[in-house]
Amino acid sequence: MSSASRSRADLARELRAVLLDPAAAAQLDVHGRTDAAVLVPLFVRDGELHAVLTRRRDDMRRHAGEISFPGGRADDHEDDLRATALREAHEEIGLPADAVELVGALQPTPTIATNYAVYPFVGLIEPGHAWVPSEAEVDEVLELPLRALRDGYERRRLLRRGVPFRTDVYVVGDHLVWGATARMLGDLLERVPEELL
């Protein structure tokens, strides 16, 4: 059964079966000085499961111009990283928290250069949102099919701060996903069955 012929409730149930429990994932320990959370918003359009990502502004101090899921550091008063992910998605792309059905989480991952411990939470949303990108942070909101991301996987030599390295990347058109976001995406694509893509 394709994503198109599944009800949202069926899709949510099938995703919950293959993803980590959000509460349990938030308690996992991962190397990183600063806790952060991202939301991995998913929706079905034209029978295909899509993910929402952002391209960060080129003048950002950290991760400038990179493609990432909406997210950021936990505020001092936030003791639930799920709330952090939902708040950041609202701030960065205008996605209201009540428009998101949290269905699971992915393995937390560290960022090497900035020393964050990033906790990804997966949420189902309806298609057709009118995005409101944060002028301070987001250059563009991307809606990319998971199948196209999977098909765009390759190992590539990149240069970061003058140091060459080989890494996993996902390429869709002129969009290059790498780093912690590529690791999260790889985890998602390993978990989600082919027939759901």
Helices and strands as residue ranges (DSSP letters): H 8-18, H 22-26, E 34-45, E 48-56, E 67-68, E 71-73, H 81-93, G 97-99, E 101-105, E 109-110, E 116-124, E 138-145, H 146-151, E 153-160, E 163-172, E 175-177, H 179-191, G 194-196
